Amino acid sequence: MNIDWEIVRESIPLLAEGLVVTLQISAVSAVLGLILGVILGLGALSRSRLIRWLVLAYVDFIRGTPLLIQIFLVFFALPMIGIRFDEFWAGVIALSLNAAAFVAEVVRGGVGSIERGQTEASMAIGMRHRQILVHILLPQAYRQMVPPLTNELISLVKNSSLLSVISVYEITRAGQAIISVNFVPFEIYTLLALYYYVLIKAISWLSARIERKLPAW
Amino acid sequence: MPVIRVEDLRKSFGENCVLRGVSIDVAAGETVVIIGASGSGKTTLLRCLNRLEEPSGGAVWLDGTSVGGSLAEGSGVWRPASEKQAAAQRSQFGFVFQRFNLFPHLTARDNVAIGPEKVRGMSRAEARALADIELTKVHLGQHADKRPAQLSGGQQQRVAIARALAMKPRVMLFDEPTSALDPELVQEVLDVMKELAQGGMTMVVVTHEMSFARDAADRVIYMEDGVIAEEGPPTQLFGSPQTEGARRFLRHLSHD
């Protein structure tokens, strides 16, 4: 088999443009997903049974359906009821809503893993539910939440490739465009794999650094 | 009026009946020591006083006020306290746990200061100044900047005592405060507790340390199967126990 090095050389900058979009989508979705996920996670820890139930139902729905279907729901189904986004924002919203459910589980699990004695000691000095969460449980949970949140971020970056199906011009879509013109699947898919791999390595490295920086006791 | 009045307190965990009707009055400045075999209900009794456990029946009164809720006038229907009221009432009880339960992410000073600051609404500076005073009382003034992991078990338990004291509680409850400690660290905690008792603090102490009961208790309560089997001044209860259960329990202890 002959590798078409000319195409490879031309594709590297083209794919880099797609990579920028992938990074934009991932960054915006990660931030939105994290914010929404923390809110949902706190909801899952709420004293109100109704709020807890609503959050669990949401998480259950997201976990129980494929991301691809969720993307189609946001992009094709929501416009039917008058909510319309362009493909970029439809993609961001679908990824954020998906990530939020998993972040919520991470927050709930992280806080839930703090031993019961911490809550009892806080109650014993008269702290209230919210104060215990904010001042005692969450600060102790941050550090152990970093590895699962990193996994979630990595999934999000990989999942952003699915947005190619709604024509978001991210890196996978950019690659497919090159393939459709030049028919060079081997070169391009290998390049795509390399791009993703390097990006995800970078995220893992950054996450390990953040984890080390966070205080341990 | 007693500081604490316990009336016919009952607690079941499912089928398991742990407290079967306990009544106690604790007067201001009194130190009451509760002894008994494990499973006799001592710890559950203590935890029902400040509502870490919700009792199944009976009542607890603190300074004449019903704890954890109240009976509605007339109808006599039990109305549980709101979360806010329950928290405020709980802060009137100091509670010292067997396993310390210090906040590992905070220094000794902040462990003590967080209650006064977040619950009592003191400024941060005031709360920390108060924390330093309370830490000095338990002889840990030098260790205020250390995290719990940097302190010995005995030191951690003394920080926990300071944390409870900083809330200016009406009564201090101790749940086997030295049971999780290495033997050589037990005395420093007992010494602090004796100083507290001598200083006029009202205390209810669940412990296996008979030396503490002898030296510091005004009254010893022996519990068995969820009820008070015998009570009296330490000299009487240790010198001539009236019930077979108490005799057997004390004999076992002295053989350890």
Contacts between the chains, C-beta under 8 A, distances in Angstrom:
chain1	res1	chain2	res2	distance
A	47	B	83	6.9
A	117	B	97	6.4
A	117	B	99	5.9
A	117	B	101	3.9
A	118	B	101	6.3
A	118	B	103	6.7
A	120	B	52	5.7
A	120	B	97	7.1
A	120	B	101	6.4
A	121	B	95	7.9
A	121	B	97	6.5
A	121	B	101	3.7
A	121	B	102	7.4
A	121	B	103	7.2
A	121	B	160	7.8
A	121	B	163	7.9
A	122	B	103	7.8
A	123	B	52	6.5
A	123	B	87	7.2
A	123	B	90	6.0
A	124	B	50	6.5
A	124	B	52	6.8
A	124	B	90	6.3
A	124	B	93	7.2
A	124	B	94	7.7
A	124	B	95	3.8
A	124	B	97	7.8
A	124	B	164	7.3
A	125	B	90	7.8
A	125	B	91	6.0
A	125	B	114	7.6
A	125	B	115	3.8
A	125	B	119	6.1
A	125	B	163	6.6
A	125	B	164	7.1
A	125	B	167	5.5
A	126	B	87	4.9
A	126	B	88	6.2
A	126	B	90	5.1
A	126	B	91	2.5
A	126	B	92	7.9
A	126	B	115	6.7
A	126	B	119	4.3
A	126	B	167	6.6
A	127	B	87	6.6
A	127	B	114	8.0
A	127	B	115	7.3
A	127	B	118	6.1
A	127	B	119	5.9
A	128	B	83	6.2
A	128	B	84	6.6
A	128	B	87	4.8
A	129	B	83	6.3
A	131	B	118	5.3
A	131	B	119	7.7
A	135	B	114	6.4
A	135	B	118	6.2
A	136	B	103	5.9
A	139	B	105	5.1
A	140	B	103	7.8
A	140	B	104	6.7
A	140	B	105	5.4
A	215	B	105	7.1
A	217	B	104	4.7
A	217	B	105	5.7
A	217	B	147	5.1
A	217	B	148	7.5
A	217	B	149	5.4
